Structures are given as C-alpha cells and as structure tokens.
Amino acid sequence: MSRLTRSDLDALPGYVPGRNVADLARDLGIPEAIKLASNEVPFGPLPGVPEAIAEAVTTSHRYPDMGVTVLRDKLAARYGVDPDRIVTGCGSVALAEHLAKATCFPGDEIVYAWRSFEAYPIIAAGVGATSVRVPNTPGHGHHLSAMAAAVTDRTRLVLVCNPNNPTGTSVTRADLDRFLDDVPSDVLVVLDEAYREFVTDAQVPDALAAYGDRPNVVVLRTLSKAWGLAGLRVGFLVAQPEVATAIRKVVTPFSTSLVAQAAAIAALDAGAEVERRCAIVVAERNRVTEALRKLLPDVPASQANFVWLPLGDRAAAFGAACESRGVIVRPFPGDGVRVTIGTPEENDAFLAAAEAALGQI
Ligand SMILES: *Cc1c(COP(=O)(O)O)cnc(C)c1O
C-alpha cells in the first residue's frame, strides 16, 4: 500500500515535553504540583519583558522585521561579534534544524554524544541524515576523542553539547582544543551552549570567546533558559559570515516573531538581573547535588541548571514515585533522571520526594 509520509519516521521517538503541572495537580487532588522537568528558570519573566510584549502586541498585525536588525545589533554588541555572523531563530532547536538542513544531504552523517539532547536524533532524521551516536564516558560526559575518531568522509556536522543535557557534565578547554584540532576543517562543529550562563568552572570555555574565530565552528545559544524566554522561542547562533548566509537561506521566513524580538531586546537590558538569578540557581544546584550524593553517591557534577541521577533501570520508577508526590521530573527510562533546579522551596520538596522515592523503588 502506498503511504503519505516517510516510513523512516515511524521508528523515530517523538520529543517528550515535561508533564503538565495543572493536570498532575488535578489528578493528585493537590493545590499545586512542581515542575522540574524542562530546565526552565523559576523566577518569571525578567523585568521590562511583560511591558515590551504588551507594547509589541499593538503592532502584531504586521510581519516582524525579517532581518531582526535591532535584536541582532544588541546581541552583536553584547557578545562582541559582527551582526552579520548572527542568525536568530524560533528557539535554538530550530537553528540546529536549520544547520542540519544547510549541511546534510540524505545519508550524510551527524556525530553527537549519547546520551545528549533528545532533539538531536530528531533533527538528524528530519533531513534524512544518519545519526552517529558516540557513547558517553563512564562519568556521563562526552568522549571527545571517540567523537573525533567517529568522523568519516560522510560526516557533515558534529554536535557538542556543553554543558551536556541531560547529564550536566562539561568539557574543558584543553579537551575541546584538542578535539577541534582533530576534526577536519571541512566538517562543521556546533557547540551548543544552551546552559552557558550557569557555568562556573573556569576550565569550561566560553565558545564565543575561545573558538568564535574558527571557520568551522558555530556557537548556539538560547534565551529560553537563563534569560527566561522559553515560552517565546528565541535562540541565536554565531557563525562565520558565509555559513550564516547559507543558514539564513533555509530559515523559515519571519520565524523570530515580532513579540519574541521585542521580548528578547527587553530581556537583554536585564543582564544584571540574569546574573543575580543564575547565582541563585548555581548555589541551589550545588546544594541539591550535595544532598543527592548522600542518597546516590555517583551524581555527576553539573554546570547547568539541572542535575542527573544515573539510576539506570530504576529511572522510570523514580520518576513515577516523584510524580506521585507532586514533583514532575524527567526520567529517561533505562538510563537516568534529569531534575531541573527550581526555587529553594521547590528543591526542598524534590529532595524530600527523592529520599522517599529511593526508599521505595
Ligand atoms: C533547552 C536546550 C536548547 C534550547 O532550546 P530552545 O529551542 O532555544 O528553547 C538547545 N540545546 C539544548 C541542549 C537544550 O537543552
């Protein structure tokens, strides 16, 4: 029988969003559930953002600025790069898709660590590329030398997630230097730094500062996490001008919406508040990690706004047990559980749920 859609998509797992909080609260008959499943920051929009959105809405019958000029200039000034090198998109996940579209023909290879960001396999499959997954080290981090060794003459793209979602691990400057020297110069390396603002380890490089000038490096950033705009979908990448030009050709027109542009511009004016919020998240991350290690000694150090519990076969049961106590976490069955850092009260509620869950599963 003929079919209307590609057969290879049948086997592809869908992206799993965190469970809805209101649904869970209703099911449990409790006033409020806590969602620690999607790596959002818990503090609400940044000051100035709701006002900028309200104002932007008054012209929302118009298309946005397709060149995203004001926002790109603002990003360029903040990060010290030429605006020509910046492409914005509907979240950095969309930009990763555009990168795959701009680099891969069907059958070409995309190399990435596994486990890493669950969007990567979906992105690769979307363009008919072959995913080459390089298993993480026993410490749950990227095995960079194995990733470099996995590059073949079919490889068009290598994705490095630093810090890694969902394990929170990070790679150091020395290791990345060596890796970038090993990868052929005609293969594009994407350094996905969605969690850069939460990094406190001085050995973990800021890719824009360290590698921004390398011709085959693209740095991906997002305003969804530290900048609190997850619901509005704004991400950006920094590439060499020729690469940026090619990527712009495949971006869906007007995909950084008028409201998203206005919100991002306002958010970027609140950099000091972002730093203050990130410091709270980092202090809580360290506190939660220490408390968890008393229950589960091999919790890896995280440089992001979440922690990873390498529970293996117990991951799904742990997720369900936390959920039954009103705390939504993100289990990856058979592998581990990712838990986003929330407010201190939310984290306390999670730690209590975790202790009970570990006693039960
Ligand atoms: C959250 C996340 C992103 C950003 O997603 P948006 O589409 O910008 O919301 C990108 N990469 C990784 C690894 C992430 O965890």
The ligand as an SDF file (V2000), in Angstrom:
LIG
                    3D

 15 15  0  0  0  0  0  0  0  0999 V2000
   16.9790   23.8060   26.0210 C   0  0  0  0  0  0  0  0  0  0  0  0
   18.0370   23.4750   25.0340 C   0  0  0  0  0  0  0  0  0  0  0  0
   18.1730   24.1970   23.8590 C   0  0  0  0  0  0  0  0  0  0  0  0
   17.3440   25.3930   23.5720 C   0  0  0  0  0  0  0  0  0  0  0  0
   16.1280   25.1780   23.1760 O   0  0  0  0  0  0  0  0  0  0  0  0
   15.2370   26.3830   22.5970 P   0  0  0  0  0  0  0  0  0  0  0  0
   14.7500   25.8350   21.3210 O   0  0  0  0  0  0  0  0  0  0  0  0
   16.1420   27.5550   22.4010 O   0  0  0  0  0  0  0  0  0  0  0  0
   14.2190   26.6100   23.6280 O   0  0  0  0  0  0  0  0  0  0  0  0
   19.1790   23.8930   22.9810 C   0  0  0  0  0  0  0  0  0  0  0  0
   20.0490   22.9140   23.2550 N   0  0  0  0  0  0  0  0  0  0  0  0
   19.9780   22.2120   24.3920 C   0  0  0  0  0  0  0  0  0  0  0  0
   20.9880   21.1870   24.6620 C   0  0  0  0  0  0  0  0  0  0  0  0
   18.9600   22.4660   25.3000 C   0  0  0  0  0  0  0  0  0  0  0  0
   18.8830   21.7450   26.4090 O   0  0  0  0  0  0  0  0  0  0  0  0
  1  2  1  0
  2  3  1  0
  2 14  2  0
  3  4  1  0
  3 10  2  0
  4  5  1  0
  5  6  1  0
  6  7  2  0
  6  8  1  0
  6  9  1  0
 10 11  1  0
 11 12  2  0
 12 13  1  0
 12 14  1  0
 14 15  1  0
M  END
$$$$
